[in-house]
Each structure stands twice: as C-alpha cells, then as structure tokens.
Amino acid sequence: MTDARVNLLGLTRSELEAWCVERGDKPFRARQLWHWMYKRGETSFDAMTDLAKSFRATLAETAEVRLPAIVKRQDAADGTIKWMLEADNLQGFEMVYIPDGDRATLCISSQVGCAMDCSFCATAQQGFNRNLTAAEIVGQVFLAQKELGFQAGDNRLISNVVLMGMGEPLANFRNVVPGMRILLDDLGFDFSRRRLTLSTSGLVPQMYKLAGESNVALAVSLHAPDDELRNELVPINRRHPIAELLEACWHYIDEQNGRSVTFEYVMLDGVNDSPAQARALARLLKGHPAKVNLIPFNAFPGTKYRRSSPEAILAFLDQILKGGVMATIRKTRGDDIDAACGQLAGRVIDRVTSRMGSKRIAIPVVNA
Ligand code: SAH
C-alpha cells in the first residue's frame, strides 16, 4: 500500500504542479504543499489545514511525504552528528552534520556504495549498490533539519550542504540534479548556490552537462598532480585524464560565473605528499579559478595507505601557496564517532551484512 503512493518529496515544483493537475486540482496546490513541506517541515497532510478536506483525503490515498528511516544516530563530543539511514535490503547510507562556529554543514550521500573504485576510499570496498532517489537525497536534508529541532520559518540550522558523502553524484545525474533544484528553489529549501557543493571524482561528460543545468559550487577530487599517479588513485582518470578534467572545470566556472573550483587532495604518506608534487600541483592550477583543500587521509580497515605527517601537510601547503595557488587544510571532525572523512562505516548494518556474506559498508565523508 505504502509503496504505491508517490513520495512528494522527490518531485520538483513543476513535477508536483503536473501531478496536482493530473488529479484534477489547481497547479497552485503545489506551492501550498511545498510551503507546508519545506517551510514548515510538515509531513502529515492532516496538518495542512488550508488544503480542502477532499484534497487532503485524495492526498492521503495517493501520496505521502516519506523521510528516510534512521537506523542509528551518533553524537560526537565536538557536536558532529552522524546518522545511518536505511536504504533497503539491509543496506544503509549515512549523512553527517558538522557545526563549525557560525556555519553548519550537512554532508549527504548520493548513492549506496560507489562504482568509481578509488584506491584510498572505503566506499570502493563495498562496490556499487544503487542510486539514491531524488526523494532520498532531499529527504536527508529534511530529516536532518527535523532532527536538529527545525521550527517553521527558521532555515538557519544548516548553512551549507555538500554532496560529499557516499557515492559519485554525477553518476546519479538524473536524481541528483532535480534534488539540487529542490534544495536551491526559493520556495523549497532556498539554499544559495554557493552553499551547495557537488563533489566529483571527474566524470568529464557529466561535468559539461551539469554546466548547462546547474550552477552549484563544484569540488573535484584531484589527489595527484600527474596522470600516472592519478590513474592509480582515481581510476576514472584513465578515461578522462587531468588535462581534460581541468578543461571541464574551467568551462564550468566560465558558464556559471562561478568563483572557483575546490580541488580536494587527500594527503597520503609517501604517495602524493612530496614538495615536488606540491609544486607540480601549483603549476597545474596557477592562474586559474582554483583553490586546493588538503584532506588528511583517514585510515580504514584493510587500507595500505597512511596519513601524511602534520609536518609534510604543512610543507605541502606552503609549497602550493608559494606557487601562487590558494590552499587550506581540512579539519578532521567527529573522529570519535567515526564520522571524519573516510571513516564512515555502517557498523549496525555491518553485523547483518557479514552474516549475509556481503562486504562491509563504509563511506567516506568530508568535513567541508
Ligand atoms: N565521489 C565524489 C564524492 C565523494 S566526496 C568524489 O570523489 O568527489 C568524498 C571526498 O573524500 C573525496 O574527495 C574523496 O576523495 C575523499 N576521501 C575518500 N576516502 C578518504 C579517506 N579515507 N580519507 C580522506 N578523504 C577521503
């Protein structure tokens, strides 16, 4: 019964308008529904008192506002919160809330698992399970607000959303783009485009497509200054090498009148962290709208990599800055609950999946 109902959460405004018209109602009902859902945080049609009783009855039969179910919530000492959410068939995906001074970032997932197979990434071990639906993507933000005590009219609980959880967002283009549209819509979540960041491992054709359809902030997982090393760390590089990837980045910024691309660079001891590699990285990016975000590697069971020393990270930063490129080091947050980048691992599900003979679920999340 429940499964036959449409989840209104995943529908863009025009899709919801069309849905209302199909049901013999006025398109403006969509605005009313959106107001209740996104401005008031309401999920029950009964409470939507300015809708006609008959329409509410139709809604209750044919539709629902369904949020992802929480499997587990963990609160870290530094205020970071991690939720494990249920996908299906014992699969889970995670989102992380990271408060930091006057900003608070929600890191959301776009897929259950990932097919990109990056060698230093825990999700790669799990392989790809499925795409999240637009409802599940938007539902993460809705649910987090609810968990954080959302009050109608207050939209400041979450200042930034980053698609940096589990999965490759551009490999789930058809659900991610409508999901982002709902997050950006002023009648929806009303996030500014500079506070919504999509991170990609470098799916070049989809980056060009994105430039035509969206204008959110772009982050790119670079991780190496040359193709030989990047082929090893980020295998999609064999199909779309660095020169091609960077062209797509500059094109995106040109098209979107954007500020700059953030290049994520995970710091792996003895692999990609030498001063010479930092200088090579700066040469690639100098003169372009680019900034580098260095991410100290977070180890996970079974990995062959180690985190670069703090001295190596600082020296690397110094060389990039001297090379004329902006760079920062990402803070590690929530590590006491395994919520830092690359540490997310679905332990509740673990127990079950090990019995089912599947691999463990582990997702990397970035504290932006
Ligand atoms: N697939 C997208 C979205 C994931 S974002 C992408 O690759 O950009 C997650 C970020 O965390 C990526 O930059 C990823 O390279 C990085 N990451 C993955 N595993 C990590 C680990 N173990 N430690 C630190 N960062 C990691």
Residues whose N, C-alpha, C, O or C-beta is under 5 A from the ligand:
A	BS01	SAH	F120 C121 A122 L163 M164 G165 G167 E168 P169 S199 T200 S201 S221 E264 V266 I295 P296 F297 N298 C341 G342 P364 V366
